[in-house]
Amino acid sequence: YAEAHNKLELMQTALRFIELNFPKVAQEEEFLDLPKEYLIHFLMSEYIHIDTEFQ
């Protein structure tokens, strides 16, 4: 929605939320529907919060 409607602030807020809550968000079925560019962004992000490498 945010990207389709050019809502940059909403997009940044959503991305930050996912980074801060990555283990929980990644367990959601919809997470797998993300475009690969976003998955790559999260996996490369220095801001992603993961407690252990098994998450």
N, C-alpha and C positions, 0 to 999 in steps of 0.2 A: 504494500500500500504506500509506504513512505517513498519508496523509489519511484513508483509509477506516478505519484502525484508531486514529485520534486520537493518533498518535505525534508530538507537536509537535516534540520535539528532533530526531527523525529527519528530519522535514520540513524544518526549518531547516537541518540539515546538508546535505541534498540540494540545497536551493535555493542555498546558499552554494557548493557544489561546482560547480553549473552556472554560476553567475556567474563563478567563478574560471577555469573551463575552457570558456567559452562557444563559442569558435570550433570546438573539437573536438566538443563535445556537439551543437551545432547541425547538424553534418554527419551525425549519426546519423538513420536513418529514423524511429526512435521519437520523436524530438524533434517531428516534425510531428503526432504523436498527442496532444500536450499540449493541455489545454483552453486556449481563447483567453485566459483570465484570466492564466494563467501566462506565455504568450508576451508579453502586454502588460507583465507584471511585469518580465520580463527586459529587454525593450526600453527600459523606463523606469528601470531600476535604475542608480543611481550607482556601484554596486559591480561592475558587469560589466567584465570584463577583455578588451579588444580592442586589439590593437596598431595596426591601421590600419582606416580606414573601409571597406576592401574585404573585410574578414573578415566 
